Amino acid sequence: MRPLITALVVLALVHGGLLFVQPTNAPAAELVGDGPQVGVVFDLGGRGDKSFNDGAYLGAESATKKLQARVQFIEPGDGSDREAGLRLLAAERRALVVGVGFIFTDDLIELAKEYPDVHFAGVDFAVSTDRFGAPIPPPPNVAALKFREEEGSFLVGALAALVGGSKKVGFLGGMDIPLIHKFEAGYRAGVMHVCKDCTVIAQYAGVTPEAFRNPSKGKELALSQYQQGVNVIFHASGSTGLGMFEAARAMGRGHYGIGVDADQYGEAPGYVLTSMVKGVDNVVYDTIRRVKDGTFQGGIFSYGLKEKGVGYVYDARNRALIPDSVRARLLDIERDIVAGRIRVPSTRS
């Protein structure tokens, strides 16, 4: 009798946790196909952030069309236990369970041990190090998908300094954590590489995950920087950065924002200098492909300029804002980074 009571209690707790998990409004096409069954749990901010989460969605959506994957998306509700969404998908024995964002790292490690027959992947997985500074590999059924954001940030930092027309450039971070420090460190180094006497004004929206979805705070901080003489601000703050674009429009001509993770030109046409893009869509798609092909492996996977995992947008919409001489300089810098002639810092000094 006691084992039965215990089992019922556990089931009740799991059910209670899942009450706070909200499946996204996924199109019916995602429920068909004969490819691998995949589950994706979004980070705070969810679908519609026009950045990180939307990139993961596009990669999974592409897998439904090209690989016939069957994908279930879960978007945790406010204040919910995000582990509940991952646990639900793992318990269903999905072929692959993806956690989008560093916040899922601990949960993925624990669940991977509980479900060794399930493949897991963590986008921006936070890799720990031992006392000698060596990275600690994740469980063998976990792919830690990481980006060298500092490399792409270096390029847009150089761009901001070269075309901004001011000795002051801005940086707007979301949550004040090491992951976002990588963006700031690379950006700052890129600015200083081309403008030794420039100043970088860096501010963060907060110290909790809510800092990634506070457009009002983003606008407030951006307006403050513009009013201090900054003409270009690079944000790494999720949907908080949407407020930065509003601030650029409010300040008018000559004030620009640099988007992040995805091409954000559409947020403020004419006011977006470029976007530092991360290939979240390509990485998620490739991970699903490897599951389908039977070539999935756990471990740490790093994507930078060399692997085309990061970069910046240069196309017909923003070409007029970037002189040919500046474009040529950036291409030289990119080649130097890939060749190892320029070492880009990933931590703040």
C-alpha positions as CSV (number, residue, x, y, z in Angstrom):
1,M,0.0,0.0,0.0
2,R,2.8,2.4,0.9
3,P,4.5,2.1,-2.5
4,L,1.2,2.9,-4.2
5,I,0.7,6.0,-2.1
6,T,4.2,7.2,-2.9
7,A,3.7,6.7,-6.6
8,L,0.4,8.6,-6.5
9,V,2.1,11.5,-4.7
10,V,4.9,11.7,-7.3
11,L,2.5,11.7,-10.2
12,A,0.5,14.4,-8.5
13,L,3.6,16.6,-8.1
14,V,4.6,16.1,-11.7
15,H,1.1,16.9,-12.9
16,G,1.0,20.0,-10.7
17,G,4.3,21.2,-12.2
18,L,3.0,20.7,-15.7
19,L,0.0,22.9,-15.1
20,F,2.4,25.9,-15.4
21,V,3.8,24.8,-18.7
22,Q,2.1,26.3,-21.7
23,P,2.5,24.7,-25.2
24,T,2.9,27.2,-27.9
25,N,0.4,27.7,-30.6
26,A,2.2,25.5,-33.0
27,P,0.9,24.9,-36.6
28,A,-0.7,21.6,-37.3
29,A,2.1,20.7,-39.7
30,E,4.4,20.2,-36.8
31,L,2.4,17.2,-35.6
32,V,2.9,15.1,-38.8
33,G,5.9,13.4,-40.3
34,D,7.9,10.2,-39.9
35,G,11.1,11.7,-38.7
36,P,12.5,11.9,-35.2
37,Q,10.2,13.1,-32.4
38,V,11.7,16.2,-30.9
39,G,10.7,18.4,-28.0
40,V,11.8,22.1,-27.6
41,V,11.4,24.1,-24.5
42,F,11.9,27.9,-25.0
43,D,13.8,30.2,-22.7
44,L,12.3,33.1,-20.8
45,G,10.7,35.5,-23.3
46,G,9.5,32.7,-25.5
47,R,8.3,32.8,-29.0
48,G,8.1,36.3,-30.5
49,D,11.3,37.7,-29.0
50,K,12.5,38.2,-32.6
51,S,15.8,37.0,-31.4
52,F,17.1,33.9,-29.6
53,N,14.0,31.8,-29.2
54,D,12.7,32.6,-32.6
55,G,15.9,31.4,-34.0
56,A,15.5,28.0,-32.3
57,Y,11.9,27.9,-33.6
58,L,13.0,28.5,-37.2
59,G,15.6,25.7,-36.9
60,A,13.1,23.2,-35.6
61,E,10.4,24.3,-38.1
62,S,12.9,23.8,-40.9
63,A,13.5,20.3,-39.6
64,T,9.8,19.5,-39.8
65,K,9.8,20.4,-43.5
66,K,13.1,18.9,-44.6
67,L,13.6,16.1,-42.2
68,Q,9.9,15.3,-41.4
69,A,10.7,15.8,-37.7
70,R,7.7,15.8,-35.4
71,V,8.3,18.7,-33.0
72,Q,6.5,19.7,-29.8
73,F,7.2,23.2,-28.5
74,I,6.7,24.2,-24.9
75,E,6.9,27.7,-23.6
76,P,7.1,27.9,-19.8
77,G,4.7,30.3,-18.1
78,D,5.7,33.0,-15.7
79,G,7.3,31.7,-12.6
80,S,6.9,28.1,-13.6
81,D,9.4,25.3,-13.1
82,R,11.1,25.0,-16.4
83,E,12.3,21.5,-15.6
84,A,8.7,20.3,-15.8
85,G,8.6,20.9,-19.5
86,L,11.8,19.1,-20.1
87,R,10.7,16.3,-17.9
88,L,7.4,15.9,-19.7
89,L,9.2,15.5,-23.1
90,A,11.9,13.2,-21.6
91,A,9.2,11.0,-20.1
92,E,7.6,10.7,-23.5
93,R,10.9,9.3,-24.7
94,R,11.4,11.9,-27.4
95,A,14.4,11.2,-29.6
96,L,15.7,14.6,-28.8
97,V,14.9,17.2,-26.1
98,V,16.2,20.7,-26.6
99,G,16.5,23.3,-23.8
100,V,16.9,26.8,-25.3
101,G,19.1,28.9,-23.0
102,F,21.7,28.6,-20.3
103,I,19.1,28.5,-17.6
104,F,18.3,24.9,-18.5
105,T,21.9,23.6,-17.9
106,D,21.4,22.0,-14.5
107,D,18.1,20.5,-15.4
108,L,19.5,18.9,-18.6
109,I,22.4,17.4,-16.7
110,E,20.0,15.8,-14.1
111,L,17.5,14.6,-16.6
112,A,20.2,13.1,-18.9
113,K,21.2,10.9,-16.0
114,E,17.6,9.8,-15.3
115,Y,16.9,9.2,-19.0
116,P,20.2,7.8,-20.6
117,D,18.3,6.6,-23.7
118,V,17.1,10.1,-24.6
119,H,19.3,12.6,-26.5
120,F,19.4,16.1,-25.0
121,A,20.8,19.4,-26.3
122,G,21.3,22.7,-24.6
123,V,21.6,25.9,-26.6
124,D,24.1,28.1,-24.8
125,F,24.7,25.3,-22.3
126,A,26.8,26.6,-19.4
127,V,29.9,24.4,-19.3
128,S,31.6,24.3,-15.9
129,T,35.3,24.0,-15.4
130,D,37.4,22.0,-12.9
131,R,39.9,23.5,-10.5
132,F,42.6,23.6,-13.3
133,G,40.3,25.5,-15.6
134,A,39.6,22.5,-17.9
135,P,36.0,22.2,-19.2
136,I,33.9,19.5,-17.6
137,P,32.1,17.6,-20.3
138,P,28.3,17.1,-20.0
139,P,26.7,13.6,-19.7
140,P,27.4,11.5,-22.9
141,N,23.8,11.9,-24.1
142,V,23.9,15.8,-23.9
143,A,25.2,18.0,-26.7
144,A,26.3,21.4,-25.3
145,L,25.8,23.9,-28.1
146,K,27.9,27.0,-27.5
147,F,28.7,30.0,-29.5
148,R,31.8,32.3,-29.5
149,E,29.6,35.4,-29.3
150,E,32.7,37.5,-28.5
151,E,34.0,37.0,-32.1
152,G,30.8,38.4,-33.8
153,S,30.6,41.1,-31.1
154,F,34.2,42.2,-31.9
155,L,33.2,42.8,-35.5
156,V,30.2,44.9,-34.7
157,G,32.2,46.8,-32.0
158,A,34.7,47.8,-34.7
159,L,31.8,48.8,-37.0
160,A,30.2,50.9,-34.3
161,A,33.4,52.8,-33.7
162,L,34.2,53.3,-37.4
163,V,30.8,54.7,-38.5
164,G,29.2,56.0,-35.3
165,G,30.7,59.5,-35.6
166,S,31.2,59.7,-31.9
167,K,34.0,58.7,-29.5
168,K,31.3,57.1,-27.3
169,V,29.6,53.9,-28.1
170,G,27.0,52.0,-26.1
171,F,26.3,48.4,-24.9
172,L,23.0,47.2,-23.4
173,G,23.1,43.9,-21.7
174,G,20.2,41.9,-20.3
175,M,21.0,39.8,-17.3
176,D,24.4,40.6,-15.7
177,I,26.0,37.2,-16.1
178,P,29.1,35.7,-17.7
179,L,27.3,34.7,-20.9
180,I,26.4,38.3,-21.6
181,H,29.8,39.5,-20.5
182,K,31.1,37.6,-23.5
183,F,29.2,40.0,-25.8
184,E,30.4,43.0,-23.9
185,A,34.0,41.9,-23.8
186,G,34.2,41.2,-27.5
187,Y,32.3,44.4,-28.4
188,R,34.6,46.5,-26.2
189,A,37.7,44.9,-27.7
190,G,36.5,45.5,-31.2
191,V,35.8,49.2,-30.4
192,M,39.3,49.6,-29.0
193,H,40.9,47.7,-31.8
194,V,40.0,50.5,-34.2
195,C,39.6,53.5,-31.8
196,K,42.0,53.5,-28.9
197,D,40.5,56.7,-27.4
198,C,36.9,55.6,-27.6
199,T,34.7,55.0,-24.5
200,V,32.2,52.2,-24.2
201,I,29.2,52.9,-21.9
202,A,27.9,49.5,-20.8
203,Q,24.7,49.0,-18.8
204,Y,22.7,45.9,-17.8
205,A,18.9,45.7,-17.3
206,G,19.0,43.5,-14.2
207,V,20.3,40.5,-12.3
208,T,17.4,38.0,-12.9
209,P,16.1,36.4,-16.0
210,E,13.4,39.0,-16.2
211,A,16.1,41.4,-17.5
212,F,15.7,39.6,-20.9
213,R,12.1,40.8,-21.4
214,N,11.8,44.3,-20.1
215,P,11.5,46.6,-23.2
216,S,10.6,49.6,-21.0
217,K,13.9,49.3,-19.1
218,G,15.7,48.8,-22.4
219,K,14.3,52.1,-23.7
220,E,15.1,53.9,-20.5
221,L,18.8,52.8,-20.5
222,A,19.2,53.4,-24.3
223,L,17.8,56.9,-24.1
224,S,20.3,57.7,-21.3
225,Q,23.2,56.5,-23.4
226,Y,22.0,58.4,-26.5
227,Q,21.7,61.6,-24.4
228,Q,25.3,61.1,-23.2
229,G,26.5,61.4,-26.7
230,V,26.4,57.8,-27.9
231,N,25.2,57.3,-31.5
232,V,25.4,53.5,-31.7
233,I,24.3,50.9,-29.1
234,F,24.7,47.2,-29.3
235,H,22.3,45.1,-27.3
236,A,22.4,41.6,-26.0
237,S,19.2,41.6,-24.0
238,G,16.5,39.5,-25.6
239,S,13.2,41.4,-26.0
240,T,14.5,44.1,-23.7
241,G,16.5,45.3,-26.7
242,L,13.2,46.1,-28.5
243,G,13.1,49.1,-26.2
244,M,16.5,50.2,-27.5
245,F,15.1,50.3,-31.0
246,E,12.2,52.5,-29.8
247,A,14.7,54.8,-28.2
248,A,16.7,55.1,-31.5
249,R,13.6,56.1,-33.4
250,A,12.7,58.6,-30.7
251,M,16.1,60.2,-30.9
252,G,15.9,60.4,-34.6
253,R,18.4,60.5,-37.5
254,G,21.9,59.6,-36.7
255,H,21.1,57.2,-33.8
256,Y,21.4,53.5,-34.4
257,G,21.0,50.2,-32.7
258,I,22.8,46.9,-33.4
259,G,20.5,43.9,-33.1
260,V,21.5,40.5,-31.7
261,D,21.0,36.8,-32.5
262,A,18.9,37.3,-35.6
263,D,18.5,40.0,-38.2
264,Q,16.5,42.7,-36.4
265,Y,16.4,45.3,-39.1
266,G,12.6,45.1,-39.3
267,E,12.3,46.4,-35.7
268,A,13.3,49.9,-36.7
269,P,14.1,50.2,-40.5
270,G,16.7,52.9,-41.0
271,Y,17.8,52.8,-37.4
272,V,19.4,49.4,-37.3
273,L,23.1,49.6,-38.3
274,T,23.4,45.8,-38.4
275,S,22.7,42.7,-36.2
276,M,25.3,40.3,-34.7
277,V,23.7,37.1,-35.7
278,K,24.0,33.7,-34.1
279,G,23.2,30.6,-36.1
280,V,20.8,29.2,-33.5
281,D,18.5,28.1,-36.3
282,N,21.3,26.2,-38.1
283,V,22.6,24.6,-35.0
284,V,19.2,23.4,-33.8
285,Y,18.5,22.0,-37.3
286,D,21.8,20.3,-37.5
287,T,21.4,18.6,-34.2
288,I,18.0,17.3,-35.2
289,R,19.6,16.1,-38.5
290,R,22.3,14.2,-36.6
291,V,19.6,12.5,-34.5
292,K,17.8,11.4,-37.6
293,D,21.0,10.2,-39.3
294,G,22.1,8.3,-36.2
295,T,25.3,10.4,-35.8
296,F,24.3,12.3,-32.7
297,Q,27.1,12.6,-30.1
298,G,27.2,14.2,-26.7
299,G,30.0,16.7,-25.9
300,I,30.8,20.4,-26.2
301,F,30.3,22.0,-29.6
302,S,31.6,25.5,-30.2
303,Y,30.5,27.7,-33.1
304,G,32.4,30.9,-34.1
305,L,33.3,32.9,-37.2
306,K,35.3,29.9,-38.6
307,E,32.2,27.7,-38.4
308,K,29.8,30.4,-39.6
309,G,28.2,30.2,-36.2
310,V,28.3,33.9,-35.6
311,G,28.6,37.0,-37.9
312,Y,26.9,40.2,-38.8
313,V,24.3,41.3,-41.3
314,Y,25.4,43.1,-44.4
315,D,22.8,43.2,-47.2
316,A,20.8,45.5,-49.4
317,R,18.9,47.0,-46.5
318,N,21.9,48.3,-44.5
319,R,24.6,48.5,-47.1
320,A,24.2,52.3,-47.5
321,L,25.0,52.7,-43.8
322,I,28.4,50.9,-44.1
323,P,31.0,52.5,-46.4
324,D,32.9,50.2,-48.7
325,S,36.2,51.1,-46.9
326,V,34.6,50.0,-43.5
327,R,33.3,46.8,-45.0
328,A,36.8,46.0,-46.3
329,R,38.3,46.7,-42.9
330,L,35.9,44.4,-41.2
331,L,36.6,41.6,-43.7
332,D,40.3,41.9,-42.9
333,I,39.6,41.8,-39.2
334,E,37.4,38.7,-39.6
335,R,40.2,36.9,-41.5
336,D,42.6,37.8,-38.7
337,I,40.3,36.4,-36.1
338,V,39.8,33.2,-38.0
339,A,43.5,32.8,-38.5
340,G,44.2,33.4,-34.9
341,R,46.1,36.6,-35.5
342,I,43.6,38.5,-33.3
343,R,42.7,36.9,-30.0
344,V,39.3,38.0,-28.9
345,P,38.6,38.1,-25.1
346,S,35.6,36.3,-23.8
347,T,35.6,37.7,-20.3
348,R,35.6,41.3,-18.9
349,S,39.0,42.6,-17.8
